[in-house]
Amino acid sequence: MVTYIGVRHQTATTAANQHRQTVRSERVEVLSAFIDSVQSADASLLDAQIDLDGLDEAEDETERLEDAESALEHLMAAKEAVAVARKWYAKILILGPQGLVGSSYDVLQLTHSRISSLSRAAPSMINGTGHPNEWLQQHDSNSQLWSERLGIFAARAAHALEGRELPVRRELS
C-alpha cells in the first residue's frame, strides 16, 4: 500500500512538472513571436519615417515618388506586423499570466497608435502640405512610451518564464 501511494505521488509530481514545462515552452514561443512582430512593426515604421523625412531632399519628382512609395510600403509592412502581433496576443490571453496580458495589450495599442499617427500624417507630408514637426513631437513621445512599455512587457515575460509574476499595478479609483 505504501508503495502504491509513493508511485501515485511520483506520477502526479511528474505530470505536474511536465505540464509546467509544456506551458513554459508554449509561453517562450508565443512571447518571442509577439516581441518579434511588434519590433518588426517598429522597424518598418522607422523606415517609413526615414523615407518621409527624405521627401524634401529628393533631387527630382521621380525620386520623391519613389521615396513616397517606399514609405507607404513600409507602413503596410508595419500594419501587417501588427496583425501578426494581434494573433500572438490572442495566445497570450490564453496562456497568461494576467500581468503579461495587460502589458502586451499596452504594447500592441501603442504600436497601433504610432502606425495610425504616421498613416494620418503621411498623405500631407507626401503632398507637401503638411508640417512634419507636429507629427514628430507626438511620435517621439509615443516612441519613448512604446519603448518603456516594451521593456515592462519583457521584464514581466522573463519573470513569468521563471515561474513568478511581477505584481500588477492597480489604478486607484
N, C-alpha and C positions, 0 to 999 in steps of 0.2 A: 504494500500500500504506500509506503514512504517513497519507494522508487517511482511509482506511478505519479505521485504528486510532484516529485522532482522533475521528471520528464515533462510533465504537463507545464510546469512553471518555465522550464528551459524552452519549450516550444513557444509559449506565449511571449517570452522575452525575445527570442529570435525573430518572431513575426513582427513584434513592435519595432525592433531595430531595423528590419528590412523595410518596413513601412516608412520610417523616418528617413532612411537612405533614399527611398524612391521619391518621396516628397522633396527632399533636398535636391536630388538630381533634376527633377522637373522644374523646381524654382531656379536653379542655375541656368537652365536652358531658356526659360521664359524671361528672367530678369536680364540676362545677357542680350537676348534678342530685342527686348524693349529698349535698353540703353543704346544698342547699335542703331536701331531705327530712329530714335529721336536725335542721336548725334548725326546720322545721315541727313535728316531734315535740316539740322542746324548748318551743316557744311554746305548743303545746296542753297540754303537761304543766304549764307555769306557769299557764295559765288554769284548769286543773283544781285546782291548788293554791290559787289565789285563791278559787275557789268553795268549796272545802272549808274554808278558813280563815274564810270568811264565814258558815258554818253557825251558829255560836254567836251571831252578831249578827242573825240573821233575826228579823223582828218577829212572825211567826206561823208556823204549821205549813205553810201554803201556800208562803210564801217559802222556808222551809227545804227543802221538797220540790223547788221549782224550782231552788234552788242545787245540791242533790244531783244532780238530773237533768242539769243543765248540767255539773257536774263529771264525771259518767260519760260524757257525750257528748264532752267534751274528752279524756278518757282513751282513748276509742275512736278519736278522730281521731289521737292520738299513736301508737296501735298501728298504725293504717293507714299513717301516715307512715313508721314503721319497716319495715313490709312493703315499701313503695316503696324505701326505702333499701337493703334487702336485695337487691332486683333490681339496683340500681346497683352494689352491692358485687360482685355476681357479674361484672359487666362490668369492674370494677377488677381482679378476679382475672385476667382475660384480658389486659387492656392493661398491667398493671403500672405502674411497676416495683415490685420487692419491698417497698421501703420504704413505698410507698403502700398495698400490700395489708395489711401489718401495722398500719399507722396507721389505716386505715379500719376494720379489724376492731375495734381498741380503741374507736374512737368508737361503732361500732354496738353493741358489747357494753355499753358504759356507758350508752348511750341506752336499750337494752332493760332494763338493770338498774334504772335510775331509774323507768321506767314500771312495772316489776314491783313495785318497792318501794311506790310510791303505790297501785297496784292492790290490794296486800295490806292497806294501811292504810286505804283509803277506806271499806270497809264499817263498820268500828268507829267511824270518825270520823262517818259519816253516822248511825249508830245512837246516837251519843253515848256509847259505851262505851270508846272508845279515847282515848289521850292523844297529841295531835299532836306534842308536844315531842320524843319519842323518834324519830319519823319525821323531823322537821325536822333534827335533828342529823345523821342519816345522809344525808338529802337534800342538805344544804348541803355536806357533804364530797364526795358523788358529783357534785354540780353543779360544784364547783370543779375536780375531776379531769376531768370531761367537757369543761369549757372549755379546760383545759390541753391535753388530747388533741386537741381540735378545732383548736387553734392549731398543734400539731405537724403534724397532717394537712395543714392549709392551707399551712404552710411547705414541707412535702415536695411538695405538689401544685404550688406555684409553681416549685420547683426542677425538678421533672420536666417541666413545660411549657417550661422554658428549656433542656431537653436535658441536665440534670445531675441527679444524685441525691444527697441527703444520706445520709451513711453510716448504716447501721442499727446501733443499739446492741446489742451481743451480751451476753447474760447469762452470767455465769461459773458453771460447774457446781461 
